[in-house]
Amino acid sequence: MLITRTPFRMSFFGGGTDYYDYYSKYGGSVLSTTIDKYCYLSIRPLPPFFDYKSQLTYSVIERFNTADEVRHPLVRAALKYIPTERVQIAYDADLPASSGIGSSSAFAVGLVQGLRALKNEFPDKMELAKEAIHLERDLCEEAGGVQDQLAASFGGFNRMDFSSEGFKVTPVEASAERLGLLKENLILMFTGFTHFSGAVAAEQTKNIPSTLKQLDEMKCMVDVAQGILRSGDLDDFGRLLHHTWELKRTLSNRITNYDIDLLYNRLKNAGALGGKLLGAGSGGFMLLYVPRDRHERLKEEFSDFRFIPFAFENTGTQIIYKDR
């Protein structure tokens, strides 16, 4: 048996410029971090004593003999891509799926890592990310970008650059003290409902030709944010989050709605300098920059919502247990 642990991510700036239709022509950049919230996959060979060959456990239990019988599209594609017979796979996670924290890509990265390790194969982090991208974007034909797989694989607070020639992951040049101060001003809040990111991403992709100006500006924010992290006023990081949200919400009419806009405006009035929905939008987790001395007031005013404590993490996906 082995267990993989793969972190979820928090994306700050540049989201959308990691879509192939954009970065293959113009180059893309994203600033993001992984956090200490994870998905876990336990994987083991299934003994030959059952009337089925394999089992998959997530929100349901699937028992099957061939990959074609699997209903979960990503697992079905993975078991065809990395043929594995008589396997038992079980999924668990610290946060709910379909909520903007890169859960599907974390699952993909952890699954690839686990299935490869069963065969005593240990790809490096870039190889893992690229295989997970291939699973999601090519084999499953799911719309979206490529930042989540890279973040989940590498871990850490990184700048990621994308072009037709490949990907580059670079740790940010900021002290641990600066990153600690940033974290102290961030709040992660669950809006209370999940979303299907594929539909949002598909429309956002379709709209790329008409939203180039916004995407170009969102990409430039990565450089600005890096400068703030090195030596600027950290409150400007929060104001920049507000600006990127104002741009992001124009990329598709599915990204926000009346209720989300109303909630965001209330949060601003309660002390947030800026924020954004994580992931494709339309629900899930909202990241907020709130000066530390305003946290208590804001949380009291929004006591009906769930706030998630977190820390930045630096390990990326790992095999945390392997018995042979």
C-alpha positions as CSV (number, residue, x, y, z in Angstrom):
1,M,0.0,0.0,0.0
2,L,1.0,3.6,-0.5
3,I,-0.5,7.0,0.3
4,T,0.0,10.2,-1.7
5,R,-0.7,13.6,-0.1
6,T,-1.2,16.4,-2.6
7,P,-1.8,20.1,-1.6
8,F,-4.5,22.4,-2.8
9,R,-3.5,25.8,-4.1
10,M,-4.4,29.4,-3.7
11,S,-4.0,31.5,-6.9
12,F,-3.4,35.2,-6.6
13,F,-2.7,36.8,-10.0
14,G,-2.6,35.8,-13.6
15,G,-5.3,33.2,-13.6
16,G,-6.6,32.7,-17.2
17,T,-3.3,33.4,-18.8
18,D,-2.5,29.8,-18.2
19,Y,-5.1,28.7,-20.8
20,Y,-3.5,27.2,-23.9
21,D,-5.4,29.4,-26.3
22,Y,-3.8,32.4,-24.5
23,Y,-0.3,31.4,-23.4
24,S,0.6,29.6,-26.7
25,K,0.3,32.9,-28.5
26,Y,1.1,35.5,-25.9
27,G,2.8,33.8,-23.0
28,G,1.3,33.6,-19.5
29,S,2.3,34.1,-15.9
30,V,0.6,33.2,-12.6
31,L,1.5,33.9,-9.0
32,S,0.2,31.3,-6.5
33,T,0.9,29.2,-3.5
34,T,0.0,25.8,-2.1
35,I,-1.6,25.6,1.4
36,D,-1.6,23.0,4.1
37,K,-4.9,21.5,3.0
38,Y,-4.6,18.3,1.0
39,C,-6.2,15.4,-0.9
40,Y,-5.1,11.9,0.0
41,L,-5.1,8.8,-2.1
42,S,-4.4,5.4,-0.7
43,I,-3.6,2.9,-3.4
44,R,-2.8,-0.8,-3.2
45,P,-3.0,-4.0,-5.2
46,L,-6.3,-5.6,-4.6
47,P,-6.0,-9.3,-3.5
48,P,-7.6,-11.8,-6.0
49,F,-10.3,-13.0,-3.6
50,F,-13.3,-10.9,-4.8
51,D,-15.7,-11.2,-7.7
52,Y,-14.3,-7.9,-9.1
53,K,-10.8,-6.9,-10.0
54,S,-10.6,-3.3,-8.7
55,Q,-12.3,-0.8,-6.4
56,L,-12.5,3.0,-6.3
57,T,-13.9,4.9,-3.3
58,Y,-14.7,8.6,-3.3
59,S,-18.3,9.9,-2.7
60,V,-19.4,6.5,-4.1
61,I,-17.9,3.1,-4.3
62,E,-17.2,1.7,-7.7
63,R,-16.2,-2.0,-8.3
64,F,-15.1,-3.0,-11.7
65,N,-13.1,-5.4,-13.8
66,T,-11.9,-3.1,-16.6
67,A,-11.1,0.6,-16.9
68,D,-13.9,1.1,-19.4
69,E,-16.4,0.3,-16.6
70,V,-15.3,3.2,-14.4
71,R,-17.7,6.0,-14.2
72,H,-15.2,8.6,-12.8
73,P,-13.8,10.1,-16.0
74,L,-10.4,11.0,-14.6
75,V,-9.8,7.6,-13.0
76,R,-11.0,5.8,-16.2
77,A,-8.6,7.8,-18.3
78,A,-5.7,7.3,-15.8
79,L,-6.2,3.5,-15.7
80,K,-6.1,3.4,-19.5
81,Y,-3.1,5.7,-19.7
82,I,-1.2,3.8,-16.9
83,P,-2.7,0.3,-17.1
84,T,-3.1,-1.1,-13.6
85,E,-5.0,-4.2,-12.8
86,R,-6.4,-5.3,-9.5
87,V,-6.0,-2.0,-7.8
88,Q,-7.9,-0.4,-4.9
89,I,-8.0,3.4,-4.8
90,A,-9.5,5.5,-2.0
91,Y,-9.8,9.3,-1.9
92,D,-10.1,11.7,1.0
93,A,-9.6,15.4,1.3
94,D,-9.4,18.3,3.8
95,L,-11.7,20.6,1.7
96,P,-14.6,19.9,-0.6
97,A,-14.2,19.4,-4.3
98,S,-15.4,21.8,-7.0
99,S,-14.7,24.8,-4.7
100,G,-11.8,26.7,-6.5
101,I,-8.8,25.3,-4.7
102,G,-7.5,23.1,-7.5
103,S,-8.9,19.9,-6.1
104,S,-9.4,18.1,-9.4
105,S,-5.8,18.7,-10.5
106,A,-4.5,17.8,-7.1
107,F,-6.4,14.5,-7.5
108,A,-4.9,14.0,-10.9
109,V,-1.3,14.7,-9.7
110,G,-1.7,12.4,-6.7
111,L,-3.3,9.7,-8.8
112,V,-0.5,9.7,-11.4
113,Q,2.1,9.7,-8.7
114,G,0.5,6.8,-6.9
115,L,-0.1,4.6,-10.0
116,R,3.5,5.2,-11.2
117,A,4.9,4.4,-7.7
118,L,3.0,1.1,-7.7
119,K,5.1,0.2,-10.8
120,N,8.2,1.5,-9.0
121,E,8.4,4.5,-11.3
122,F,9.1,7.9,-9.7
123,P,8.8,10.8,-12.2
124,D,10.1,14.2,-11.2
125,K,7.7,17.1,-10.3
126,M,7.6,18.5,-13.8
127,E,6.9,15.1,-15.4
128,L,4.1,14.5,-12.9
129,A,2.5,17.9,-13.7
130,K,2.7,17.3,-17.4
131,E,1.1,13.9,-17.1
132,A,-1.7,15.3,-15.0
133,I,-2.2,18.1,-17.6
134,H,-2.4,15.4,-20.3
135,L,-5.0,13.5,-18.4
136,E,-7.2,16.4,-17.7
137,R,-6.9,18.5,-20.8
138,D,-6.2,16.0,-23.5
139,L,-7.6,12.6,-22.5
140,C,-10.6,13.9,-20.5
141,E,-11.0,17.0,-22.7
142,E,-11.8,19.2,-19.7
143,A,-11.5,22.9,-20.3
144,G,-9.1,24.9,-18.1
145,G,-5.5,25.9,-17.5
146,V,-2.3,24.3,-16.5
147,Q,-1.3,26.2,-13.3
148,D,-3.1,23.9,-10.9
149,Q,-1.2,20.7,-11.9
150,L,2.1,22.6,-11.6
151,A,1.2,24.0,-8.2
152,A,0.1,20.7,-6.8
153,S,3.1,18.9,-8.0
154,F,5.8,21.5,-7.0
155,G,4.3,23.1,-4.0
156,G,5.4,26.4,-2.5
157,F,4.9,30.1,-3.3
158,N,5.8,30.4,-6.9
159,R,5.7,32.4,-10.1
160,M,4.8,30.1,-13.0
161,D,5.4,31.1,-16.6
162,F,3.8,29.4,-19.6
163,S,4.6,29.5,-23.3
164,S,4.4,27.4,-26.4
165,E,7.9,26.2,-25.5
166,G,7.0,24.9,-22.1
167,F,6.6,25.8,-18.4
168,K,8.8,27.3,-15.8
169,V,8.2,27.3,-12.0
170,T,10.2,29.8,-10.0
171,P,10.0,30.3,-6.2
172,V,9.2,33.9,-5.3
173,E,12.0,36.1,-4.0
174,A,10.5,37.1,-0.7
175,S,11.7,36.4,2.8
176,A,9.8,34.0,5.1
177,E,9.0,37.0,7.3
178,R,7.3,38.9,4.4
179,L,5.3,35.9,3.4
180,G,4.3,35.4,7.0
181,L,3.1,38.9,7.2
182,L,1.1,38.4,4.0
183,K,-0.5,35.3,5.3
184,E,-1.5,37.1,8.5
185,N,-3.6,39.5,6.4
186,L,-5.3,36.8,4.3
187,I,-8.7,35.2,5.1
188,L,-10.1,32.1,3.3
189,M,-13.9,32.0,3.4
190,F,-16.2,29.3,2.0
191,T,-19.2,30.9,0.2
192,G,-21.3,27.8,1.0
193,F,-21.8,26.4,-2.5
194,T,-19.7,24.5,-5.0
195,H,-19.5,24.8,-8.8
196,F,-18.6,23.0,-11.9
197,S,-15.4,24.7,-13.1
198,G,-15.5,23.1,-16.6
199,A,-18.4,25.1,-17.8
200,V,-16.9,28.4,-16.6
201,A,-13.5,27.5,-18.1
202,A,-15.1,26.6,-21.4
203,E,-16.8,29.9,-21.7
204,Q,-13.8,31.8,-20.6
205,T,-11.7,30.0,-23.3
206,K,-14.3,30.9,-25.9
207,N,-14.1,34.6,-24.8
208,I,-10.3,34.9,-25.0
209,P,-10.2,36.8,-28.3
210,S,-12.5,39.4,-26.9
211,T,-10.8,39.6,-23.4
212,L,-7.1,40.0,-24.5
213,K,-6.8,43.4,-22.9
214,Q,-7.9,42.2,-19.5
215,L,-5.8,39.1,-19.7
216,D,-2.7,41.1,-20.6
217,E,-3.2,43.4,-17.7
218,M,-3.8,40.4,-15.3
219,K,-0.5,38.9,-16.5
220,C,1.3,42.2,-15.8
221,M,0.0,42.1,-12.2
222,V,2.3,39.2,-11.5
223,D,5.3,41.5,-11.8
224,V,3.7,44.2,-9.7
225,A,2.7,41.7,-7.0
226,Q,6.3,40.3,-6.8
227,G,7.6,43.8,-6.3
228,I,5.1,44.3,-3.5
229,L,6.2,41.1,-1.8
230,R,9.8,42.0,-1.9
231,S,9.6,45.5,-0.5
232,G,6.3,47.3,-1.0
233,D,3.4,48.1,1.2
234,L,1.6,44.8,1.7
235,D,-1.8,46.5,1.8
236,D,-1.2,47.2,-1.9
237,F,-1.3,43.4,-2.4
238,G,-4.9,43.5,-1.2
239,R,-5.8,46.5,-3.4
240,L,-4.3,44.6,-6.4
241,L,-6.4,41.6,-5.5
242,H,-9.5,43.9,-5.8
243,H,-8.3,45.1,-9.2
244,T,-7.7,41.6,-10.5
245,W,-11.2,40.5,-9.4
246,E,-12.7,43.5,-11.2
247,L,-10.9,42.3,-14.4
248,K,-11.6,38.5,-13.8
249,R,-15.3,39.0,-13.5
250,T,-15.4,40.4,-17.0
251,L,-13.9,37.3,-18.6
252,S,-17.2,35.3,-18.5
253,N,-20.7,36.0,-17.4
254,R,-20.5,32.8,-15.4
255,I,-17.7,33.9,-13.0
256,T,-19.9,35.9,-10.7
257,N,-23.6,36.7,-10.0
258,Y,-25.8,39.0,-8.0
259,D,-25.4,37.2,-4.7
260,I,-21.6,36.9,-5.0
261,D,-21.3,40.6,-5.9
262,L,-23.5,41.6,-3.0
263,L,-21.4,39.4,-0.6
264,Y,-18.1,40.8,-1.9
265,N,-19.3,44.4,-1.5
266,R,-20.4,43.7,2.0
267,L,-17.0,42.2,2.8
268,K,-15.3,45.3,1.4
269,N,-17.5,47.5,3.6
270,A,-16.5,45.3,6.6
271,G,-12.8,45.9,6.1
272,A,-11.5,43.8,3.2
273,L,-9.1,45.8,0.9
274,G,-9.6,43.2,-1.8
275,G,-10.4,39.7,-2.7
276,K,-11.5,37.2,-5.3
277,L,-13.2,33.9,-5.9
278,L,-10.6,31.2,-6.3
279,G,-10.5,29.0,-9.3
280,A,-12.8,29.5,-12.2
281,G,-15.4,31.4,-10.2
282,S,-19.1,31.1,-9.6
283,G,-18.8,29.8,-6.1
284,G,-16.5,27.9,-3.8
285,F,-13.8,29.7,-1.7
286,M,-13.2,33.4,-1.6
287,L,-9.8,34.7,-0.7
288,L,-9.7,38.1,1.1
289,Y,-7.0,40.5,2.0
290,V,-8.0,42.0,5.4
291,P,-5.6,44.0,7.6
292,R,-5.1,41.8,10.7
293,D,-6.7,44.3,13.1
294,R,-10.0,44.1,11.1
295,H,-10.2,40.2,11.2
296,E,-12.3,39.9,14.3
297,R,-14.9,42.5,13.2
298,L,-15.3,40.9,9.8
299,K,-15.6,37.4,11.1
300,E,-18.2,38.5,13.6
301,E,-20.3,40.2,11.0
302,F,-20.1,37.1,8.7
303,S,-20.4,34.5,11.4
304,D,-22.8,32.4,9.2
305,F,-19.9,31.7,6.9
306,R,-17.1,29.2,7.4
307,F,-13.5,30.6,7.7
308,I,-10.7,28.1,7.0
309,P,-7.4,28.5,8.9
310,F,-4.4,27.7,6.7
311,A,-0.7,28.0,6.3
312,F,1.5,28.2,3.2
313,E,3.2,24.8,2.4
314,N,6.4,24.0,0.4
315,T,6.5,20.3,-0.2
316,G,4.1,19.7,-3.1
317,T,2.8,16.2,-3.8
318,Q,4.5,13.5,-1.7
319,I,4.3,9.8,-1.1
320,I,3.9,9.9,2.7
321,Y,3.6,6.1,3.1
322,K,4.8,3.1,1.1
323,D,5.1,-0.3,2.7
324,R,7.2,-1.9,0.0
